[in-house]
Amino acid sequence: MKIKKKQCFKTMKLLKNSFKNQKVFKKTKSSNFLMENKEIKKNEYVHAKKSKIHNTGIFAKKFIQKGTLIIEYIGEKISKKESERRADQVLEDSKKNKEKGAVYIFEINKKYDLDGNVPYNIARFINHSCNPNCESEIINEEIWIKAIKDIKPGEELKYNYGYDVDNFEEHPCRCGSKKCKGYIASEDNWKKLKNLLRKNFKNKKVLIAYYSRTGNTKKVAEYLAENMGFDVDEITTDKRDGIIGYLKRGYESASNKKSRISFNKNPESYDLVIIGTPIWAYNISSPIRTYLVLCKNVNVAAFCTMSGKDHGNAFKEISQNIKSFKGLLNINEKTIKNNTFQHDLLEFFRKIEL
Ligand SMILES: Cc1cc2nc3c(=O)[nH]c(=O)nc-3n(C[C@H](O)[C@H](O)[C@H](O)COP(=O)(O)O)c2cc1C
């Protein structure tokens, strides 16, 4: 089942599409009671608090076993006409204030919708994730949020909002999961999303050539290759670990030195080569400096991973040595470690034109 929520949207069509598998939902005695009394029900399993994913989230108070029906998604039953009026209002409000772009409406049947945007429906705070631990399920005509994995105390509840990908760029995702697709989309739309992301590269050969000493650049390169369908080549060099290796690499980069490198793919046989490099002493890494000698006749784009915010001389040095430079993205290592780099990465590279 698919729920459209917590995002602004352009048309009701989008809303309806996302609910096409929805079955009938009827108000129950308990939800009626809650609605009438406008009370926030104390739930035995969960409570609301600030989330790292997005604003407020819902968290487990105690261990929740896989299969548990955790909380009912309740709200106000409204006519289609009223539903459209509210949806238009959200759209209007979101133009003035992006924080007001949240939609919590379910389609109940051909006549009625359910607006979950009421204070007593704390289930509306459950955030989206590309690696969810919950899903929604209709049981006896009630909408329930159910655990699809064991959930530890303190863990945030998440489910996949199940959006289609017609307007994927309007639904960025930074859910913090390793699997994050960068945009909110149902799992059965992930393949379609990949094709949309690589639209500019149809029939083009793209290679990601990267060097990584401690794994940050490697993680980004492998993610980009997998999610945009590009080839990947790791540039390696003689092993120099520890403090001596650290100092030597800093010295090499700052003093424009080159390294001895190994790689497997010929950059000249690609329409675009995406270079991935760590920043060392405000410069590109020395193995990448050496590799760039092979890219004189190649279109290049690049990403730099770093502990700070400044890529130093990277733009200047890369752009001087190649056929054409298509852009450079800075990636802070914190976002790599907490898995929130994916959206900015895909958004940057999908827009490159050849
Ligand atoms: C020798 C050396 C020099 C570095 N200099 C910088 C720097 O000038 N600016 C910066 O933001 N980060 C700097 N860093 C941090 C790395 O750029 C950052 O940790 C990077 O993500 C490492 O990538 P990797 O894990 O792929 O090797 C330096 C790291 C090393 C080892």
The ligand as an ORCA input file, in Angstrom:
! r2SCAN-3c Opt
* xyz 0 1
  C      47.634     13.931      3.882
  C      46.233     14.400      4.038
  C      45.920     15.741      3.864
  C      44.598     16.192      3.969
  N      44.307     17.509      3.710
  C      43.039     17.959      3.734
  C      42.711     19.317      3.386
  O      43.573     20.111      3.045
  N      41.409     19.713      3.439
  C      40.405     18.852      3.803
  O      39.249     19.297      3.841
  N      40.669     17.560      4.132
  C      41.944     17.082      4.088
  N      42.234     15.764      4.380
  C      41.088     14.850      4.703
  C      40.717     14.001      3.494
  O      40.586     14.763      2.316
  C      39.367     13.284      3.718
  O      39.416     12.532      4.900
  C      39.019     12.392      2.540
  O      37.634     12.133      2.538
  C      39.760     11.076      2.555
  O      39.381     10.315      1.439
  P      39.660      8.742      1.327
  O      39.021      8.091      2.524
  O      39.014      8.345      0.059
  O      41.142      8.537      1.305
  C      43.556     15.290      4.286
  C      43.874     13.933      4.503
  C      45.191     13.489      4.363
  C      45.503     12.031      4.559
*
